């Protein structure tokens, strides 16, 4: 089963957002057959749908896992594991 990962960053991205986008590239390579990543930049309707008022945010399988910070790679992987990956 492929798990959907949604990533929200500011536009233009601040340092935390840029770090998160770099981290996403590493995670995408490692989990390429297990996850589908959608990246949202700047204000959009999805933010309202989830009730998110801050960026960066990481949603795994429609569950808000991390908000307001760029997680460490270890924390990101743990969130994926908890999300069923």
N, C-alpha and C positions, 0 to 999 in steps of 0.2 A: 504494500500500500504506500502510495506517495503522499507525504504530508505537506500541506501548504504552509509556507512561511511568508508573512507579509512584513515588510520593513518600511518604516516611515522616517524620513529625514527632512531637515529644513532645506529650503532652496533660496539662496545658495547655502550649501552645507557649511556649518561651522566645524571646528576641529573634531568634535565628537562624532558628527555625522560622517565626516570623511574617514575617520577611523573605522566606523561601523561598516561603511561601504567596502573598505579594504578587507575587513574581517569576513564579510559576506562572500567575497570572492574566494577566500581560502576554504570557507565552509562549503560553498557550492561545489568546489572541486572534490572535496573529501566525501560529500554525501550526494553526489550528482544523481544517483539512481534512486534516492530515497526521499528527496525533497524537491518541491517546486517553489521558486522564490519570485515574489512580486515586490518591486521596489516602488514606493510612492515618494515623490519629492515635492515639498511645499504643501500649501493648504489644499485640501481636497475633501470630497464628501465622505470618503472612507473614515477620516478622522472623526467626523460627527457620528458616523454609524457605530464606531467603537466607543465614543464618548471620550476621546483622547484630546487633551488640551496642550500637550507638550511633545516635543520631538527630542530625541529619537525614541522610537518605539519598535518593539519586536512582538509580533503576533504569530503564534504557532497553533495551527489547526483551530482558528477563530478564538483562541484564548490569549488574552494579553499576558505576556510573560515578563517583559522588561520594558520599562518606560523611563525616559528622562536621562538615561546614561548609555554610553557604549559599554556593553558587557565585555568581560575578558573572554578569551576563546574557550576556556574551561567552563565558564558560566553559560555561555551560548550552547556548548555541547550538552551540558547537563539539562538545559531547558529543552533541547531537542529530544533527549532521552525521555524526559518526563512527558513530552508531547507525543511519544510513541515511535520515535525513530530508532 
